């Protein structure tokens, strides 16, 4: 059970929730040295690998909606 953040109704048990992302932000991830363990099958020496870092998007806020409000948020009929 949960309360729909769109219409405010309490949704009964075993009804799936529709999670809708309403706010995101850009994020830069720094480069990290020697953080991933990479075993090599043909090479007897295993090695630590670098993480290159990069850019991405993080979810800041999402809404838990009932199926009807979730369909309306995604512009689906019904």
Secondary structure in CASP SS format (residue, H / E / C, confidence):
PFRMAT SS
TARGET T0000
AUTHOR 0000-0000-0000
METHOD secondary structure of the structure
MODEL  1
X C 1.00
X E 1.00
X E 1.00
X C 1.00
X C 1.00
X C 1.00
X C 1.00
X C 1.00
X C 1.00
X E 1.00
X E 1.00
X C 1.00
X C 1.00
X C 1.00
X C 1.00
X C 1.00
X C 1.00
X E 1.00
X E 1.00
X E 1.00
X E 1.00
X E 1.00
X E 1.00
X E 1.00
X E 1.00
X E 1.00
X E 1.00
X E 1.00
X E 1.00
X C 1.00
X C 1.00
X E 1.00
X E 1.00
X E 1.00
X E 1.00
X E 1.00
X E 1.00
X E 1.00
X C 1.00
X C 1.00
X C 1.00
X C 1.00
X C 1.00
X C 1.00
X C 1.00
X C 1.00
X E 1.00
X E 1.00
X E 1.00
X E 1.00
X E 1.00
X C 1.00
X C 1.00
X E 1.00
X E 1.00
X E 1.00
X E 1.00
X E 1.00
X E 1.00
X E 1.00
X E 1.00
X E 1.00
X E 1.00
X E 1.00
X E 1.00
X C 1.00
X H 1.00
X H 1.00
X H 1.00
X H 1.00
X H 1.00
X H 1.00
X H 1.00
X C 1.00
X C 1.00
X C 1.00
X C 1.00
X C 1.00
END
